[in-house]
């Protein structure tokens, strides 16, 4: 049933518990009505959007050559504006990711991952991590895995007044609470095509970490970059290159191209 604000107010005035508060109380939870009312009002709104299915109506309007209102696609849990369905769906602004919600989720995932690796390694922090960034995944999650890569190296994305993410903040080690993890990122062809600006942003994030004048036991990005710069005889910024992808126009692992260009003559050479 829809949440009736007037009924909720009257119930609270006369001391009658709302159904959801009564159910929570029976389960042993103590929650104030003032905290529950806005939540269930929002959930009621979401329910109305879910049942307002306009898929068939939108299809018929399109077949009749009528205007279809545009709207975002993706996960309705992460973005309730996806509902109701039946819109002229679009993805997102590539420069708007990672969103603040994606950053919050990424922090939880990364902190748990790093802590688990530390426990598995006898209390020693992991120095290197490899990630793959997929285009479709980042569209669905509004850049959560992109934010994970940034949080691993201890850099936070900063959005401007209209939501475009084009700046970075190097998080102080005291605030980060752990070393900066050296992170190598492989970007899929679709991610490269859709989010080239975010790839550049991620490259800047890694190089900011590499150039930070910090203890090497607290900054593994800088530690490894200095070692590689000395070994290969190159400058620090070049040694800090960690973002890779296929060349423009190529996708996947190019297995088909490798087979096509192979010199195999018979099946015995494959054994």
C-alpha positions in Angstrom: 0.0 0.0 0.0 1.1 3.6 -0.6 2.4 5.6 2.4 -0.2 8.1 3.4 1.7 11.0 5.2 -1.5 12.2 6.9 -2.4 8.8 8.3 1.2 8.3 9.5 1.0 11.7 11.3 -2.3 10.9 13.0 -1.1 7.5 14.0 1.9 9.0 15.7 -0.2 11.7 17.4 -2.5 9.2 19.0 0.3 6.8 19.9 -0.5 4.0 17.4 2.5 2.3 15.9 2.7 2.1 12.1 2.8 -1.4 10.6 6.5 -1.3 9.8 7.5 0.0 13.2 5.4 -2.7 14.8 7.0 -5.4 12.7 10.5 -4.1 13.6 9.6 -4.0 17.3 8.5 -7.6 17.2 11.9 -8.5 15.7 13.7 -6.7 18.6 14.7 -3.5 16.7 14.1 -0.1 18.4 13.8 2.6 15.8 12.2 6.0 16.1 9.1 6.7 14.0 10.7 10.0 12.8 13.5 8.0 11.2 11.3 5.4 9.6 8.7 7.7 8.0 11.0 9.4 5.4 12.5 6.0 4.5 9.2 4.3 3.9 7.9 7.3 2.1 10.8 7.0 -0.3 10.3 3.2 -0.6 6.6 3.8 -1.4 7.7 6.2 -4.2 10.1 3.6 -5.5 7.3 1.0 -5.5 5.1 3.3 -7.5 7.9 3.7 -10.1 8.4 -0.1 -10.3 4.8 -0.9 -11.0 4.4 2.0 -13.4 5.6 -0.2 -16.2 5.4 1.7 -19.5 7.3 -0.7 -21.8 4.4 -1.6 -24.0 3.1 2.0 -24.0 6.5 3.3 -25.0 6.8 0.7 -27.7 3.4 1.7 -29.2 4.3 5.4 -29.0 7.5 4.7 -30.9 5.7 2.7 -33.6 3.3 5.5 -34.0 6.2 8.0 -34.5 5.5 9.8 -31.3 7.9 11.5 -29.0 9.5 9.2 -26.3 10.9 10.9 -23.2 14.6 10.2 -22.7 15.8 8.7 -19.5 18.9 6.9 -18.1 19.4 3.2 -18.1 21.2 0.9 -15.7 20.6 -0.4 -12.2 17.5 1.0 -10.6 19.0 0.4 -7.2 21.9 2.6 -7.9 19.9 5.2 -9.8 16.1 5.3 -9.1 15.7 7.7 -12.0 15.9 4.7 -14.3 12.3 4.1 -13.3 9.6 4.0 -14.7 10.7 2.0 -17.7 9.5 2.6 -21.3 11.8 5.7 -21.9 14.1 6.4 -24.7 17.1 5.0 -22.8 20.6 6.5 -22.8 23.6 5.5 -20.8 25.5 8.2 -19.0 27.8 11.2 -19.4 31.3 9.6 -19.6 32.8 12.5 -17.6 30.3 12.1 -14.7 32.0 8.9 -13.4 32.9 7.8 -10.8 29.9 9.2 -9.0 30.0 9.9 -5.2 27.9 6.8 -4.6 30.3 4.7 -6.6 33.3 6.1 -4.7 31.6 5.2 -1.3 31.0 1.6 -2.5 34.6 1.4 -3.9 36.1 2.4 -0.6 34.3 -0.4 1.2 35.3 -3.0 -1.4 39.0 -1.9 -1.6 39.5 -1.6 2.2 38.1 -5.2 2.7 40.2 -6.6 -0.1 43.4 -5.0 1.1 42.7 -6.1 4.7 42.0 -9.6 3.6 45.2 -9.7 1.6 47.1 -8.4 4.6 45.7 -11.2 6.8 46.5 -13.9 4.2 50.1 -12.6 3.9 50.9 -12.8 7.6 50.2 -9.2 8.4 52.2 -7.8 5.4 50.5 -5.2 3.1 50.1 -6.2 -0.5 52.3 -4.1 -2.7 50.8 -4.7 -6.1 47.3 -5.3 -7.5 46.1 -5.8 -11.0 42.6 -4.8 -12.2 40.6 -5.0 -15.4 38.2 -2.2 -16.2 35.2 -3.2 -18.4 33.0 -0.7 -20.2 29.6 -2.2 -19.5 30.4 -2.8 -15.9 31.3 0.8 -15.3 28.2 2.0 -17.1 26.0 -0.2 -14.8 27.8 0.8 -11.6 28.5 4.5 -12.6 32.3 3.9 -12.4 32.7 1.8 -9.2 35.6 -0.3 -10.5 37.3 2.9 -11.8 36.9 4.4 -8.3 38.4 1.2 -6.8 41.6 1.7 -8.9 41.8 5.3 -7.7 41.2 4.4 -4.0 43.9 1.7 -4.2 46.6 4.3 -5.0 45.1 6.7 -2.5 43.6 9.3 -4.8 40.1 10.7 -4.7 38.1 12.0 -7.7 36.7 15.5 -7.4 33.6 16.6 -9.3 32.9 20.2 -10.4 29.7 22.2 -9.9 27.9 20.3 -12.7 29.0 16.8 -11.8 31.9 16.4 -14.2 34.9 14.5 -12.7 38.0 16.2 -13.9 40.1 16.8 -10.8 41.9 14.7 -8.3 42.9 14.9 -4.7 45.9 13.0 -3.3 44.7 11.6 0.0 47.2 12.1 2.9 48.6 8.9 4.3 47.2 9.8 7.7 43.7 10.0 6.3 44.2 6.9 4.1 45.3 4.8 7.0 47.4 2.3 4.9 50.1 2.3 2.2 49.3 3.3 -1.4 49.0 0.0 -3.4 50.8 -0.1 -6.8 47.9 -0.8 -9.2 48.2 -2.0 -12.8 45.1 -1.5 -14.9 44.0 -3.2 -18.1 41.2 -1.5 -19.9 38.9 -3.3 -22.3 38.4 -2.0 -25.8 34.8 -0.7 -25.0 36.1 1.1 -21.8 38.8 2.7 -23.9 36.3 3.9 -26.5 33.8 5.3 -24.0 36.0 6.6 -21.2 39.2 7.8 -22.7 39.1 10.9 -20.5 38.7 8.8 -17.4 41.7 6.7 -18.5 43.8 9.8 -18.6 42.4 10.8 -15.2 43.4 7.5 -13.8 46.9 7.8 -15.3 47.2 11.2 -13.6 46.1 9.6 -10.3 48.9 6.9 -10.5 51.5 9.5 -11.4 50.4 11.8 -8.5 51.0 8.9 -6.1 54.4 8.1 -7.7 55.6 11.7 -7.4 54.5 12.1 -3.8 57.5 12.5 -1.5 56.5 9.9 1.0 58.3 6.9 2.8 58.7 4.0 0.3 57.2 1.5 2.8 54.0 3.6 2.7 53.9 4.3 -1.0 54.5 1.2 -3.1 53.6 3.1 -6.3 56.6 5.4 -5.8 58.8 2.5 -4.6 58.3 0.4 -7.7 58.4 3.3 -10.1 61.8 4.4 -8.7 63.1 0.9 -9.0 61.9 0.6 -12.6 63.2 4.0 -13.5 66.7 3.1 -12.3 66.6 -0.4 -13.9 65.4 0.9 -17.3 67.1 4.3 -17.3 63.9 6.3 -17.8 62.3 9.1 -15.9 59.9 8.6 -13.0 56.7 9.6 -14.8 57.4 7.1 -17.6 58.2 4.4 -15.1 54.9 5.1 -13.4 52.9 4.1 -16.4 50.2 1.6 -15.2 47.2 2.1 -17.5 47.1 -0.2 -20.6 44.6 -1.2 -23.3 44.5 -2.5 -26.8 45.3 -0.2 -29.7 42.4 1.8 -31.1 40.0 -0.4 -33.2 41.0 -3.7 -31.6 39.1 -5.6 -28.9 39.3 -8.6 -26.6 42.6 -10.6 -26.5 43.0 -10.6 -30.3 43.0 -14.4 -30.3 41.3 -14.6 -33.7 44.0 -12.3 -35.2 46.8 -14.5 -33.6 45.3 -17.6 -35.1 44.8 -16.0 -38.5 48.5 -14.9 -38.6 49.8 -18.1 -37.1 52.1 -20.5 -39.0 50.4 -23.7 -37.9 50.2 -26.3 -40.7 48.6 -29.2 -39.1 46.9 -30.3 -35.8 50.0 -31.9 -34.4 51.5 -28.4 -33.9 48.7 -27.5 -31.5 49.4 -30.4 -29.2 
